[in-house]
Amino acid sequence: MFQKSSKYYDIIYSFKDYKKEAEIIKTTIGEHNPDCKTILDAACGTGEHLRYLKDYEIDGLDINREFIDIAKTKNPEGNYFLCDMKDFHIGKKYDVIMCLFSSIGYVLTVENVIKTFVCFREHLNDRGLIIVEPWFTPDAWNPGKLHMVTAEHEGLKICRMNFSEVKDRISFFTFHYLAGSREGIEYFNEYHEAGLFTKEEMKQSFAMAGLQAEYKEPGLSGRGLYMAHVF
């Protein structure tokens, strides 16, 4: 997942308004856990949300070493853990655990969603809050659609294209990249899979982990947002 494109990730997603999303997160925390002091960002990626949440003590967790290294440059005060979010044990608890940008889809199955939420609960302080931005539901996924993203930064130009595809309850896509600069043009591709979960499956997964969740739209990017507490 993004191993080949890590160095281009922030350029490709430069269209994304992380500052605005961080403000929504702050508002959500204020409504549900106003005494929050500590946050764990599970699947933190390159840490762009962390850049705007420094009012809190915030740590990051990701499965991608290069993402972790990039995130450290943006919020060096935080602690970072190279872990799989469905099976981690870091010996710390937090007031808020968040999992954004639909990263939950990468665990692929409902069984793994439950495992992930169990891990989250084990690392949550009393009266803590879990925030999860979901991937698409099965009925919202549009197979056969062609997507393209282009971006430029300091002489570098990037184009990424893919078709959205599906098999059973797994969405999948191959990202095709062209990255060009004065040094030359690079082509590579990456294969991604993400599980398609219904809202009911997500809520049941929270419940199986001992959590009570509510879902609200539009969330950060139109995919909604889950807020969960321990029963």
Secondary structure, DSSP 4 states (H G I P E B T S, - for coil): --TTTGGGHHHHTTTS-HHHHHHHHHHHHHHH-TT--EEEEET-TT-TTGGG-TTSEEEEEES-HHHHHHHHHH-TTS-EEE-BTTB---S--EEEEEE-TTGGGGG-SHHHHHHHHHHHHHTEEEEEEEEE-----TTT--TT-EEEEEEEETTEEEEEEEE-EEETTEEEEEEEEEEEETTEEEEEEEEEEEE---HHHHHHHHHHTTEEEEEESSBTTSSBEEEEEE-
